[in-house]
Amino acid sequence: MANRDDERRAEERFPAPAHVDCDFASPVLEDFGKVRIKNISRNGIGLISPEDIAPGMLMAVRLVNPFKSFSRTMIVRVVQVTPQVGGTFLIGGVVDPPLTYEELSSLIM
């Protein structure tokens, strides 16, 4: 183990046993900034984006409601992309895992 004075991690890491696996890893390719939420349900989301996204792609999306002290990052699988007037795109996606009722309430109420 390294000298604790040289350690930069906040917590010690432990070796993983051989039977523990990571069966999926994917980089986030590009951060194009804020998008507008058009609509949302427990299982899906509609986003207005300045960028065209291919159906099937995964997006990391952080939803924030500062008035309720709510923040959650989730994965959205893009299902549909529709060009909009003004050069934006309506992105329809599936939320995985779905939002809980409480999380959805924190966003829309």
C-alpha positions as CSV (number, residue, x, y, z in Angstrom):
1,M,0.0,0.0,0.0
2,A,1.2,3.5,-0.8
3,N,2.3,5.9,1.9
4,R,-0.9,7.6,3.1
5,D,0.7,11.1,2.6
6,D,1.0,10.3,-1.1
7,E,-2.5,8.9,-1.4
8,R,-4.9,11.4,-3.2
9,R,-8.0,9.3,-3.0
10,A,-10.7,10.2,-0.4
11,E,-11.2,6.6,0.5
12,E,-9.2,3.4,0.2
13,R,-10.0,1.1,-2.7
14,F,-10.2,-2.6,-2.4
15,P,-9.3,-5.2,-5.0
16,A,-12.3,-6.8,-6.6
17,P,-12.6,-10.6,-6.6
18,A,-12.2,-12.4,-10.0
19,H,-15.9,-13.3,-10.1
20,V,-17.0,-9.6,-9.9
21,D,-17.3,-8.1,-13.4
22,C,-18.2,-4.9,-15.2
23,D,-20.3,-6.0,-18.2
24,F,-20.9,-2.6,-19.6
25,A,-18.9,0.7,-19.8
26,S,-19.4,3.5,-22.3
27,P,-17.8,6.9,-22.5
28,V,-20.0,10.1,-22.7
29,L,-18.9,11.3,-26.1
30,E,-19.7,15.0,-25.9
31,D,-21.2,17.5,-23.5
32,F,-23.3,20.0,-25.4
33,G,-24.6,21.8,-22.4
34,K,-28.1,22.5,-21.2
35,V,-31.2,21.1,-22.9
36,R,-34.8,22.0,-22.2
37,I,-37.2,19.5,-20.8
38,K,-40.4,19.4,-22.8
39,N,-42.1,16.7,-20.9
40,I,-41.4,13.9,-18.5
41,S,-42.9,10.7,-17.1
42,R,-41.6,8.0,-14.8
43,N,-40.4,6.0,-17.9
44,G,-39.7,8.6,-20.5
45,I,-38.5,12.1,-21.3
46,G,-38.8,14.7,-24.1
47,L,-35.8,17.0,-24.5
48,I,-35.3,20.0,-26.8
49,S,-31.6,19.9,-27.8
50,P,-29.4,22.1,-30.0
51,E,-27.7,18.9,-31.2
52,D,-29.0,16.0,-33.4
53,I,-28.6,12.7,-31.6
54,A,-28.9,9.3,-33.3
55,P,-31.7,7.0,-32.1
56,G,-30.3,4.1,-29.9
57,M,-27.6,6.3,-28.3
58,L,-27.4,6.6,-24.6
59,M,-27.3,10.0,-22.9
60,A,-26.3,10.9,-19.3
61,V,-28.9,13.5,-18.2
62,R,-28.9,15.3,-14.9
63,L,-32.3,16.6,-13.8
64,V,-32.3,19.4,-11.2
65,N,-35.0,21.2,-9.3
66,P,-33.2,23.6,-6.9
67,F,-36.5,24.6,-5.2
68,K,-36.9,21.0,-3.9
69,S,-33.1,20.4,-3.5
70,F,-33.5,17.6,-6.1
71,S,-30.7,16.4,-8.4
72,R,-30.5,13.0,-10.2
73,T,-28.3,11.8,-13.0
74,M,-29.8,9.1,-15.1
75,I,-29.3,7.3,-18.4
76,V,-31.7,8.0,-21.3
77,R,-31.8,5.8,-24.4
78,V,-32.8,7.9,-27.4
79,V,-35.8,6.4,-29.2
80,Q,-36.9,9.2,-31.5
81,V,-35.4,12.5,-32.8
82,T,-37.6,15.1,-34.6
83,P,-36.2,18.3,-36.2
84,Q,-37.9,21.4,-34.9
85,V,-38.3,24.9,-36.3
86,G,-35.3,27.0,-35.5
87,G,-32.7,24.3,-35.8
88,T,-33.3,22.4,-32.6
89,F,-34.3,18.8,-32.1
90,L,-37.0,17.1,-30.0
91,I,-35.4,14.0,-28.5
92,G,-37.7,11.3,-27.1
93,G,-36.1,8.8,-24.8
94,V,-36.6,6.0,-22.3
95,V,-35.4,6.6,-18.7
96,D,-33.4,3.7,-17.2
97,P,-34.1,2.9,-14.4
98,P,-37.5,4.7,-14.3
99,L,-38.0,7.6,-11.9
100,T,-39.8,6.8,-8.7
101,Y,-43.1,8.5,-8.0
102,E,-41.4,10.7,-5.5
103,E,-38.6,11.7,-7.9
104,L,-41.2,12.6,-10.6
105,S,-43.2,14.6,-8.1
106,S,-40.1,16.5,-7.1
107,L,-39.6,17.5,-10.7
108,I,-43.2,18.5,-11.8
109,M,-44.8,19.8,-8.6
